[in-house]
Amino acid sequence: MENLISVLGGQTILNQCFGASSLNNQFCSLLFARDEFGLFPSPALISAGVNFAKQTSRGIDFDLTYRKRFANGHRLDLRGIATYTLERTNFTDPTDPAHGDRQLGELGDPVFSGTLITGYGIGPFDLRYTLRYIGSMTDWDWEDTHSFKPGCTDAGCPPFNPDIADRINTGSVWYSDVRLNFTVKDRYQMYLGVDNLFDRMPPLRLTGAGAGSGIYSNIGRFFYAGVIVDLK
């Protein structure tokens, strides 16, 4: 995508302002300096639309389904959905289009994520188990802790701040969900289930809310039940 206009978060605007080769850029124009007493004005920063040079994204989506009906009437359903991202980079400075800001691998943009849904039915009962996977990501800007190439030499640029913290990556996260359905005469369906069966919380220091961190569940183990009635 070229000539992309997008609204950026406050921290991203700060990073882009002071990370640019010159403070005379479109991001710094959204910031307002302290007054003579050292106080910030209101607002101190405007989270507004910014004209990117371009954004690149490449990847592969997988969606595989298998269904089997046995002679005794039992039912087996399998479905796997996965995304493998090869590239996701913002080129944020229209005046320097070769200078990239890698998003892939940063919080909210895992290289690999996927879901496996397994269902087994016997008569009016259907049991479904869902296993979700989110790959490990860095808690910080990619360029802080990893070498990167866009806008650098062919060998790449070294990390800006490799010792920024003891923990750099979030680690991979797994979620398990279970649901049981009971159908009565094709008109009524009762169900109960548990999401996040093993009460997996977001990785340490993350809230599970807001940009990036919102990829994780912050509710914990969640029970639910209900009834569906077909009025036709």
Summary of the structure (lengths in Angstrom):
residues: 232
radius of gyration: 23.7
end to end distance: 46.5
largest distance: 82.5
contacts: 607
relative contact order: 0.11
helix: 9%
strand: 42%
